[in-house]
Amino acid sequence: MSVSYKKLWKLLIDRDMKKKDLQRLSGVSPALIAKLGRNENVSTESLVKICTALGCDVGDIMEIIPNKESETDLG
């Protein structure tokens, strides 16, 4: 399984915010913003900081994408 932060980027667009605004508001590092941009795993603590800053839930900023191989194994 992998993660996608497309919901986060859409939320920022909807709120007319830049990644730098998110970084400043949430107190996360530029390296963490870069990891999010590459859909890499980040700590729960970092996700909580972002959600707290944006006033949202984890499900509002990320989603879990099942691997195609796993889907065929289930069927």
N, CA, C and O atoms as a GROMACS GRO file, in nm:
protein
  300
    1MET      N    1   0.084  -0.118   0.000
    1MET     CA    2   0.000   0.000   0.000
    1MET      C    3   0.088   0.124   0.000
    1MET      O    4   0.202   0.123   0.049
    2SER      N    5   0.035   0.229  -0.055
    2SER     CA    6   0.106   0.357  -0.056
    2SER      C    7   0.009   0.468  -0.013
    2SER      O    8  -0.112   0.446  -0.001
    3VAL      N    9   0.065   0.584   0.009
    3VAL     CA   10  -0.018   0.697   0.051
    3VAL      C   11  -0.017   0.805  -0.056
    3VAL      O   12   0.077   0.816  -0.134
    4SER      N   13  -0.122   0.883  -0.057
    4SER     CA   14  -0.132   0.997  -0.149
    4SER      C   15  -0.175   1.118  -0.068
    4SER      O   16  -0.267   1.111   0.013
    5TYR      N   17  -0.109   1.230  -0.092
    5TYR     CA   18  -0.143   1.355  -0.024
    5TYR      C   19  -0.211   1.452  -0.118
    5TYR      O   20  -0.210   1.573  -0.092
    6LYS      N   21  -0.272   1.402  -0.226
    6LYS     CA   22  -0.343   1.489  -0.320
    6LYS      C   23  -0.451   1.571  -0.250
    6LYS      O   24  -0.475   1.686  -0.286
    7LYS      N   25  -0.516   1.510  -0.151
    7LYS     CA   26  -0.620   1.582  -0.077
    7LYS      C   27  -0.563   1.704  -0.005
    7LYS      O   28  -0.629   1.807   0.004
    8LEU      N   29  -0.440   1.691   0.046
    8LEU     CA   30  -0.376   1.804   0.113
    8LEU      C   31  -0.352   1.917   0.014
    8LEU      O   32  -0.382   2.033   0.044
    9TRP      N   33  -0.299   1.885  -0.103
    9TRP     CA   34  -0.267   1.990  -0.201
    9TRP      C   35  -0.396   2.057  -0.250
    9TRP      O   36  -0.398   2.177  -0.273
   10LYS      N   37  -0.503   1.978  -0.266
   10LYS     CA   38  -0.631   2.037  -0.308
   10LYS      C   39  -0.685   2.129  -0.198
   10LYS      O   40  -0.738   2.236  -0.227
   11LEU      N   41  -0.671   2.087  -0.072
   11LEU     CA   42  -0.717   2.168   0.040
   11LEU      C   43  -0.641   2.301   0.044
   11LEU      O   44  -0.701   2.406   0.069
   12LEU      N   45  -0.511   2.297   0.018
   12LEU     CA   46  -0.432   2.420   0.017
   12LEU      C   47  -0.479   2.512  -0.096
   12LEU      O   48  -0.490   2.633  -0.077
   13ILE      N   49  -0.506   2.455  -0.212
   13ILE     CA   50  -0.555   2.535  -0.325
   13ILE      C   51  -0.689   2.598  -0.290
   13ILE      O   52  -0.712   2.717  -0.315
   14ASP      N   53  -0.778   2.518  -0.231
   14ASP     CA   54  -0.911   2.569  -0.193
   14ASP      C   55  -0.901   2.683  -0.093
   14ASP      O   56  -0.984   2.774  -0.093
   15ARG      N   57  -0.800   2.677  -0.008
   15ARG     CA   58  -0.782   2.782   0.096
   15ARG      C   59  -0.686   2.892   0.051
   15ARG      O   60  -0.651   2.980   0.130
   16ASP      N   61  -0.644   2.886  -0.075
   16ASP     CA   62  -0.552   2.985  -0.131
   16ASP      C   63  -0.424   2.994  -0.048
   16ASP      O   64  -0.378   3.104  -0.016
   17MET      N   65  -0.369   2.878  -0.014
   17MET     CA   66  -0.246   2.872   0.064
   17MET      C   67  -0.135   2.809  -0.019
   17MET      O   68  -0.159   2.728  -0.108
   18LYS      N   69  -0.014   2.850   0.012
   18LYS     CA   70   0.104   2.792  -0.051
   18LYS      C   71   0.168   2.693   0.046
   18LYS      O   72   0.138   2.694   0.166
   19LYS      N   73   0.255   2.607  -0.006
   19LYS     CA   74   0.325   2.511   0.080
   19LYS      C   75   0.402   2.582   0.189
   19LYS      O   76   0.411   2.534   0.302
   20LYS      N   77   0.458   2.697   0.156
   20LYS     CA   78   0.534   2.776   0.254
   20LYS      C   79   0.442   2.824   0.367
   20LYS      O   80   0.483   2.830   0.483
   21ASP      N   81   0.318   2.860   0.334
   21ASP     CA   82   0.220   2.900   0.435
   21ASP      C   83   0.192   2.783   0.530
   21ASP      O   84   0.185   2.800   0.651
   22LEU      N   85   0.175   2.664   0.473
   22LEU     CA   86   0.150   2.545   0.553
   22LEU      C   87   0.268   2.517   0.645
   22LEU      O   88   0.250   2.485   0.763
   23GLN      N   89   0.386   2.529   0.591
   23GLN     CA   90   0.508   2.506   0.669
   23GLN      C   91   0.514   2.600   0.789
   23GLN      O   92   0.540   2.556   0.901
   24ARG      N   93   0.490   2.726   0.765
   24ARG     CA   94   0.497   2.827   0.872
   24ARG      C   95   0.386   2.806   0.975
   24ARG      O   96   0.411   2.814   1.095
   25LEU      N   97   0.265   2.779   0.928
   25LEU     CA   98   0.150   2.763   1.016
   25LEU      C   99   0.161   2.638   1.104
   25LEU      O  100   0.124   2.641   1.221
   26SER      N  101   0.210   2.529   1.047
   26SER     CA  102   0.215   2.402   1.118
   26SER      C  103   0.346   2.378   1.192
   26SER      O  104   0.352   2.294   1.282
   27GLY      N  105   0.451   2.450   1.153
   27GLY     CA  106   0.581   2.432   1.217
   27GLY      C  107   0.658   2.310   1.168
   27GLY      O  108   0.749   2.263   1.236
   28VAL      N  109   0.623   2.259   1.050
   28VAL     CA  110   0.697   2.146   0.995
   28VAL      C  111   0.811   2.198   0.907
   28VAL      O  112   0.812   2.313   0.865
   29SER      N  113   0.906   2.111   0.879
   29SER     CA  114   1.026   2.150   0.805
   29SER      C  115   1.001   2.149   0.654
   29SER      O  116   0.908   2.085   0.606
   30PRO      N  117   1.086   2.221   0.580
   30PRO     CA  118   1.078   2.214   0.433
   30PRO      C  119   1.101   2.072   0.382
   30PRO      O  120   1.044   2.032   0.280
   31ALA      N  121   1.185   1.995   0.452
   31ALA     CA  122   1.211   1.856   0.412
   31ALA      C  123   1.084   1.772   0.423
   31ALA      O  124   1.060   1.684   0.340
   32LEU      N  125   1.003   1.798   0.524
   32LEU     CA  126   0.879   1.723   0.541
   32LEU      C  127   0.782   1.758   0.428
   32LEU      O  128   0.715   1.670   0.374
   33ILE      N  129   0.774   1.886   0.393
   33ILE     CA  130   0.687   1.927   0.282
   33ILE      C  131   0.732   1.857   0.153
   33ILE      O  132   0.649   1.815   0.073
   34ALA      N  133   0.863   1.844   0.134
   34ALA     CA  134   0.916   1.775   0.016
   34ALA      C  135   0.876   1.627   0.018
   34ALA      O  136   0.840   1.572  -0.086
   35LYS      N  137   0.884   1.563   0.135
   35LYS     CA  138   0.844   1.422   0.147
   35LYS      C  139   0.696   1.405   0.112
   35LYS      O  140   0.658   1.309   0.044
   36LEU      N  141   0.613   1.498   0.158
   36LEU     CA  142   0.471   1.493   0.125
   36LEU      C  143   0.451   1.506  -0.025
   36LEU      O  144   0.366   1.438  -0.084
   37GLY      N  145   0.530   1.592  -0.087
   37GLY     CA  146   0.522   1.612  -0.232
   37GLY      C  147   0.557   1.487  -0.311
   37GLY      O  148   0.513   1.469  -0.424
   38ARG      N  149   0.639   1.400  -0.249
   38ARG     CA  150   0.678   1.274  -0.314
   38ARG      C  151   0.592   1.156  -0.266
   38ARG      O  152   0.621   1.041  -0.296
   39ASN      N  153   0.485   1.186  -0.191
   39ASN     CA  154   0.395   1.084  -0.136
   39ASN      C  155   0.471   0.980  -0.054
   39ASN      O  156   0.440   0.861  -0.059
   40GLU      N  157   0.569   1.026   0.022
   40GLU     CA  158   0.644   0.937   0.110
   40GLU      C  159   0.578   0.931   0.247
   40GLU      O  160   0.498   1.018   0.283
   41ASN      N  161   0.611   0.827   0.322
   41ASN     CA  162   0.557   0.814   0.457
   41ASN      C  163   0.617   0.920   0.548
   41ASN      O  164   0.736   0.948   0.541
   42VAL      N  165   0.534   0.979   0.632
   42VAL     CA  166   0.580   1.075   0.733
   42VAL      C  167   0.522   1.034   0.867
   42VAL      O  168   0.431   0.952   0.873
   43SER      N  169   0.575   1.089   0.973
   43SER     CA  170   0.531   1.049   1.107
   43SER      C  171   0.389   1.096   1.136
   43SER      O  172   0.340   1.194   1.080
   44THR      N  173   0.325   1.023   1.224
   44THR     CA  174   0.192   1.062   1.269
   44THR      C  175   0.197   1.198   1.336
   44THR      O  176   0.105   1.279   1.320
   45GLU      N  177   0.304   1.223   1.409
   45GLU     CA  178   0.320   1.353   1.476
   45GLU      C  179   0.316   1.468   1.375
   45GLU      O  180   0.255   1.571   1.400
   46SER      N  181   0.381   1.450   1.262
   46SER     CA  182   0.381   1.553   1.158
   46SER      C  183   0.242   1.572   1.099
   46SER      O  184   0.200   1.685   1.074
   47LEU      N  185   0.171   1.462   1.077
   47LEU     CA  186   0.036   1.471   1.023
   47LEU      C  187  -0.056   1.542   1.122
   47LEU      O  188  -0.143   1.620   1.082
   48VAL      N  189  -0.037   1.516   1.251
   48VAL     CA  190  -0.118   1.582   1.354
   48VAL      C  191  -0.092   1.732   1.354
   48VAL      O  192  -0.185   1.812   1.367
   49LYS      N  193   0.035   1.772   1.339
   49LYS     CA  194   0.069   1.915   1.334
   49LYS      C  195  -0.003   1.983   1.217
   49LYS      O  196  -0.058   2.092   1.232
   50ILE      N  197  -0.002   1.918   1.102
   50ILE     CA  198  -0.066   1.974   0.983
   50ILE      C  199  -0.216   1.982   1.002
   50ILE      O  200  -0.278   2.084   0.971
   51CYS      N  201  -0.275   1.874   1.053
   51CYS     CA  202  -0.421   1.873   1.075
   51CYS      C  203  -0.462   1.978   1.176
   51CYS      O  204  -0.564   2.045   1.159
   52THR      N  205  -0.384   1.993   1.282
   52THR     CA  206  -0.414   2.094   1.384
   52THR      C  207  -0.409   2.233   1.322
   52THR      O  208  -0.496   2.316   1.348
   53ALA      N  209  -0.307   2.259   1.242
   53ALA     CA  210  -0.291   2.391   1.179
   53ALA      C  211  -0.406   2.421   1.082
   53ALA      O  212  -0.451   2.535   1.072
   54LEU      N  213  -0.452   2.318   1.012
   54LEU     CA  214  -0.557   2.338   0.912
   54LEU      C  215  -0.697   2.317   0.968
   54LEU      O  216  -0.796   2.346   0.902
   55GLY      N  217  -0.706   2.266   1.090
   55GLY     CA  218  -0.837   2.240   1.151
   55GLY      C  219  -0.912   2.131   1.078
   55GLY      O  220  -1.031   2.144   1.051
   56CYS      N  221  -0.842   2.022   1.046
   56CYS     CA  222  -0.904   1.914   0.971
   56CYS      C  223  -0.863   1.780   1.030
   56CYS      O  224  -0.791   1.774   1.129
   57ASP      N  225  -0.909   1.672   0.968
   57ASP     CA  226  -0.879   1.537   1.011
   57ASP      C  227  -0.778   1.475   0.914
   57ASP      O  228  -0.761   1.524   0.802
   58VAL      N  229  -0.710   1.369   0.957
   58VAL     CA  230  -0.611   1.303   0.873
   58VAL      C  231  -0.671   1.259   0.739
   58VAL      O  232  -0.607   1.271   0.635
   59GLY      N  233  -0.794   1.210   0.743
   59GLY     CA  234  -0.860   1.166   0.619
   59GLY      C  235  -0.887   1.279   0.522
   59GLY      O  236  -0.915   1.255   0.405
   60ASP      N  237  -0.878   1.404   0.570
   60ASP     CA  238  -0.899   1.520   0.484
   60ASP      C  239  -0.774   1.556   0.405
   60ASP      O  240  -0.781   1.631   0.308
   61ILE      N  241  -0.658   1.502   0.446
   61ILE     CA  242  -0.533   1.541   0.380
   61ILE      C  243  -0.460   1.425   0.313
   61ILE      O  244  -0.366   1.448   0.236
   62MET      N  245  -0.500   1.303   0.341
   62MET     CA  246  -0.431   1.189   0.280
   62MET      C  247  -0.527   1.074   0.257
   62MET      O  248  -0.635   1.068   0.315
   63GLU      N  249  -0.484   0.982   0.171
   63GLU     CA  250  -0.559   0.859   0.151
   63GLU      C  251  -0.461   0.746   0.127
   63GLU      O  252  -0.348   0.768   0.083
   64ILE      N  253  -0.505   0.626   0.158
   64ILE     CA  254  -0.422   0.507   0.137
   64ILE      C  255  -0.462   0.445   0.004
   64ILE      O  256  -0.580   0.421  -0.023
   65ILE      N  257  -0.362   0.420  -0.078
   65ILE     CA  258  -0.385   0.363  -0.211
   65ILE      C  259  -0.340   0.217  -0.208
   65ILE      O  260  -0.221   0.190  -0.190
   66PRO      N  261  -0.433   0.122  -0.227
   66PRO     CA  262  -0.393  -0.019  -0.228
   66PRO      C  263  -0.310  -0.051  -0.352
   66PRO      O  264  -0.332   0.005  -0.459
   67ASN      N  265  -0.215  -0.142  -0.337
   67ASN     CA  266  -0.136  -0.187  -0.451
   67ASN      C  267  -0.223  -0.271  -0.543
   67ASN      O  268  -0.310  -0.343  -0.495
   68LYS      N  269  -0.202  -0.262  -0.672
   68LYS     CA  270  -0.281  -0.337  -0.767
   68LYS      C  271  -0.266  -0.488  -0.745
   68LYS      O  272  -0.362  -0.563  -0.760
   69GLU      N  273  -0.145  -0.532  -0.709
   69GLU     CA  274  -0.120  -0.674  -0.686
   69GLU      C  275  -0.205  -0.725  -0.570
   69GLU      O  276  -0.258  -0.836  -0.576
   70SER      N  277  -0.220  -0.644  -0.465
   70SER     CA  278  -0.297  -0.684  -0.348
   70SER      C  279  -0.444  -0.699  -0.383
   70SER      O  280  -0.512  -0.788  -0.332
   71GLU      N  281  -0.492  -0.613  -0.472
   71GLU     CA  282  -0.633  -0.620  -0.512
   71GLU      C  283  -0.662  -0.751  -0.584
   71GLU      O  284  -0.767  -0.811  -0.562
   72THR      N  285  -0.569  -0.797  -0.669
   72THR     CA  286  -0.593  -0.920  -0.743
   72THR      C  287  -0.579  -1.040  -0.651
   72THR      O  288  -0.645  -1.142  -0.674
   73ASP      N  289  -0.496  -1.031  -0.548
   73ASP     CA  290  -0.482  -1.142  -0.453
   73ASP      C  291  -0.612  -1.163  -0.376
   73ASP      O  292  -0.645  -1.276  -0.340
   74LEU      N  293  -0.686  -1.055  -0.351
   74LEU     CA  294  -0.809  -1.065  -0.274
   74LEU      C  295  -0.922  -1.126  -0.357
   74LEU      O  296  -1.011  -1.191  -0.302
   75GLY      N  297  -0.919  -1.105  -0.487
   75GLY     CA  298  -1.029  -1.147  -0.571
   75GLY      C  299  -1.018  -1.289  -0.610
   75GLY      O  300  -1.104  -1.340  -0.682
   0.00000   0.00000   0.00000
